[in-house]
Each structure stands twice: as structure tokens, then as C-alpha cells.
Amino acid sequence: MPQQPLSEDAQKAMQEKLQHLVDLAFEQGLLTAIDQARKANDPYLLDAFHDVLTDKLYQELIAQHKLEELK
């Protein structure tokens, strides 16, 4: 069954949840953030967090010199 697009309010709420998880990852560690994402019991949130981790967070860690860029 195809997913319905999120409403504007739902998109804003999802962005806030994702930002919270990213902040948590930097403040308390990645495992804590992943645990919180799992506890939300929201597959859409977990998938979106994965996307953030593999894209935006990766780039941020490189910018902060916490990871070396893979070539």
C-alpha cells in the first residue's frame, strides 16, 4: 500500500523529532539517539533518522573533524 504524503504539520513535527535525535546524538552519543528512535516505535521516524544519519550527520561529523571522509 502506498504511503500518503505527510501534512505540513506532520512534516514539521517529524523535522523537530529528527533534530532532537541529531542533537541527542551529538550530546549523549549515537547509541542513545538510536535507542530513542527505536523507542518511539515509529517506522517512518526510524527510517527518516537513518537517512539523516547516512547523509547529513555524516557530513557534519566530517566538517567537525570527528570522522575522516571516505574516498
N, CA, C and O of each residue as an XYZ file, in Angstrom:
284
protein
N       0.835     -1.171      0.000
C       0.000      0.000      0.000
C       0.886      1.242      0.000
O       1.763      1.367      0.854
N       0.673      2.171     -0.948
C       1.497      3.389     -0.993
C       1.240      4.285      0.212
O       0.125      4.369      0.725
N       2.308      4.952      0.648
C       2.182      5.862      1.788
C       1.584      7.185      1.336
O       1.863      7.674      0.241
N       0.758      7.750      2.201
C       0.211      9.088      1.965
C       1.291     10.107      2.327
O       2.018      9.916      3.301
N       1.400     11.180      1.557
C       2.362     12.223      1.944
C       1.955     12.841      3.287
O       0.772     12.930      3.614
N       2.946     13.258      4.039
C       2.684     13.882      5.332
C       2.128     15.292      5.136
O       2.508     16.009      4.211
N       1.220     15.665      6.035
C       0.714     17.034      6.022
C       1.844     17.972      6.430
O       2.881     17.533      6.927
N       1.635     19.254      6.217
C       2.662     20.238      6.575
C       2.968     20.193      8.072
O       4.129     20.270      8.473
N       1.927     20.068      8.895
C       2.128     19.983     10.352
C       2.891     18.718     10.730
O       3.771     18.745     11.590
N       2.543     17.608     10.076
C       3.225     16.345     10.362
C       4.682     16.412      9.925
O       5.558     15.873     10.602
N       4.948     17.073      8.793
C       6.334     17.242      8.342
C       7.132     18.073      9.335
O       8.284     17.755      9.632
N       6.525     19.133      9.846
C       7.206     19.991     10.826
C       7.497     19.205     12.105
O       8.590     19.303     12.662
N       6.523     18.431     12.564
C       6.713     17.619     13.767
C       7.819     16.590     13.551
O       8.629     16.349     14.447
N       7.856     15.985     12.369
C       8.889     14.995     12.062
C      10.264     15.662     12.051
O      11.223     15.098     12.577
N      10.372     16.843     11.465
C      11.646     17.559     11.440
C      12.121     17.888     12.853
O      13.313     17.797     13.149
N      11.191     18.269     13.718
C      11.548     18.564     15.110
C      12.040     17.312     15.814
O      13.015     17.367     16.563
N      11.379     16.188     15.586
C      11.812     14.921     16.197
C      13.184     14.526     15.684
O      14.039     14.087     16.454
N      13.396     14.681     14.378
C      14.692     14.342     13.802
C      15.796     15.242     14.347
O      16.889     14.769     14.658
N      15.512     16.538     14.461
C      16.514     17.457     15.006
C      16.852     17.090     16.440
O      18.013     17.154     16.846
N      15.845     16.710     17.203
C      16.077     16.274     18.585
C      17.004     15.059     18.608
O      17.925     14.994     19.423
N      16.764     14.108     17.724
C      17.598     12.904     17.684
C      19.035     13.242     17.264
O      19.984     12.680     17.810
N      19.198     14.141     16.315
C      20.542     14.553     15.894
C      21.250     15.262     17.044
O      22.419     14.989     17.318
N      20.548     16.168     17.716
C      21.132     16.857     18.875
C      21.532     15.843     19.943
O      22.609     15.937     20.533
N      20.663     14.889     20.178
C      20.935     13.854     21.176
C      22.183     13.055     20.797
O      22.997     12.719     21.657
N      22.325     12.758     19.522
C      23.493     12.003     19.060
C      24.783     12.749     19.371
O      25.771     12.135     19.770
N      24.784     14.069     19.193
C      25.989     14.853     19.470
C      26.205     15.071     20.960
O      27.345     15.147     21.417
N      25.124     15.173     21.719
C      25.250     15.470     23.147
C      25.470     14.223     24.002
O      26.272     14.239     24.936
N      24.755     13.143     23.680
C      24.810     11.957     24.535
C      25.311     10.709     23.817
O      25.470      9.656     24.436
N      25.557     10.823     22.534
C      26.100      9.701     21.783
C      25.093      9.093     20.820
O      23.878      9.160     21.010
N      25.645      8.510     19.801
C      24.829      7.938     18.736
C      23.940      6.803     19.226
O      22.782      6.700     18.822
N      24.474      5.956     20.088
C      23.677      4.823     20.582
C      22.455      5.286     21.366
O      21.392      4.670     21.280
N      22.596      6.352     22.121
C      21.465      6.903     22.861
C      20.397      7.405     21.899
O      19.207      7.165     22.102
N      20.826      8.102     20.852
C      19.874      8.626     19.869
C      19.161      7.492     19.135
O      17.954      7.559     18.905
N      19.904      6.462     18.772
C      19.292      5.318     18.090
C      18.295      4.635     19.008
O      17.213      4.245     18.571
N      18.648      4.489     20.265
C      17.738      3.875     21.238
C      16.442      4.676     21.354
O      15.355      4.100     21.400
N      16.558      6.005     21.401
C      15.366      6.856     21.476
C      14.510      6.714     20.221
O      13.283      6.667     20.303
N      15.152      6.648     19.074
C      14.406      6.496     17.814
C      13.647      5.166     17.807
O      12.502      5.103     17.358
N      14.276      4.126     18.296
C      13.608      2.813     18.356
C      12.444      2.838     19.338
O      11.385      2.273     19.066
N      12.640      3.487     20.467
C      11.590      3.539     21.495
C      10.350      4.286     21.021
O       9.257      4.063     21.542
N      10.507      5.165     20.046
C       9.360      5.905     19.522
C       8.382      4.974     18.807
O       7.221      5.326     18.598
N       8.854      3.796     18.437
C       8.018      2.786     17.784
C       7.307      3.371     16.553
O       6.124      3.125     16.318
N       8.065      4.146     15.785
C       7.536      4.796     14.583
C       8.471      4.450     13.425
O       9.537      5.051     13.290
N       8.079      3.483     12.588
C       8.963      3.066     11.496
C       9.343      4.216     10.562
O      10.461      4.251     10.048
N       8.430      5.147     10.341
C       8.724      6.289      9.479
C       9.827      7.152     10.098
O      10.743      7.585      9.398
N       9.740      7.401     11.406
C      10.760      8.183     12.102
C      12.099      7.458     12.061
O      13.132      8.078     11.810
N      12.090      6.166     12.302
C      13.330      5.393     12.298
C      13.985      5.428     10.915
O      15.204      5.565     10.806
N      13.181      5.305      9.870
C      13.705      5.356      8.506
C      14.257      6.746      8.195
O      15.327      6.874      7.600
N      13.532      7.776      8.596
C      13.986      9.144      8.352
C      15.274      9.423      9.127
O      16.171     10.092      8.614
N      15.371      8.918     10.353
C      16.588      9.107     11.153
C      17.763      8.403     10.484
O      18.872      8.935     10.452
N      17.525      7.223      9.956
C      18.574      6.513      9.227
C      19.069      7.358      8.061
O      20.273      7.477      7.836
N      18.132      7.944      7.322
C      18.509      8.801      6.197
C      19.365      9.971      6.663
O      20.362     10.311      6.025
N      18.978     10.584      7.772
C      19.747     11.708      8.322
C      21.135     11.242      8.730
O      22.127     11.921      8.467
N      21.204     10.083      9.372
C      22.497      9.569      9.821
C      23.432      9.307      8.649
O      24.628      9.587      8.728
N      22.891      8.775      7.576
C      23.747      8.399      6.458
C      24.068      9.560      5.534
O      24.906      9.428      4.642
N      23.425     10.677      5.731
C      23.681     11.822      4.856
C      24.137     13.036      5.651
O      25.324     13.364      5.666
N      23.216     13.689      6.296
C      23.503     14.954      6.967
C      24.457     14.796      8.137
O      25.407     15.568      8.271
N      24.219     13.814      8.979
C      25.065     13.638     10.151
C      26.484     13.259      9.735
O      27.456     13.725     10.330
N      26.597     12.429      8.732
C      27.910     12.049      8.224
C      28.687     13.285      7.777
O      29.856     13.447      8.126
N      28.037     14.154      7.006
C      28.688     15.369      6.540
C      29.075     16.283      7.702
O      30.136     16.906      7.683
N      28.214     16.357      8.707
C      28.507     17.192      9.876
C      29.704     16.651     10.658
O      30.536     17.425     11.131
N      29.793     15.353     10.795
C      30.922     14.751     11.509
C      32.233     14.988     10.770
O      33.275     15.189     11.393
N      32.180     14.964      9.467
C      33.377     15.270      8.676
C      33.759     16.733      8.879
O      34.932     17.049      9.081
N      32.769     17.626      8.826
C      33.037     19.056      8.999
C      33.638     19.348     10.368
O      34.460     20.254     10.502
N      33.240     18.598     11.375
C      33.756     18.799     12.730
C      35.031     17.998     12.989
O      35.535     17.966     14.111
N      35.545     17.356     11.947
C      36.767     16.555     12.034
C      36.649     15.413     13.044
O      37.629     15.029     13.683
N      35.431     14.878     13.176
C      35.230     13.723     14.049
C      35.304     12.430     13.253
O      35.459     11.349     13.820
N      35.191     12.549     11.931
C      35.359     11.428     11.015
C      36.211     11.892      9.841
O      36.228     13.073      9.494
N      36.912     10.945      9.240
C      37.622     11.243      8.019
C      36.735     10.824      6.851
O      36.087      9.778      6.890
N      36.716     11.648      5.823
C      35.894     11.359      4.660
C      36.415     10.125      3.947
O      37.619      9.986      3.729
N      35.501      9.225      3.581
C      35.860      8.041      2.823
C      36.050      8.444      1.369
O      35.269      9.216      0.813
N      37.082      7.917      0.778
C      37.356      8.257     -0.630
C      37.192      7.051     -1.482
O      37.377      7.123     -2.697
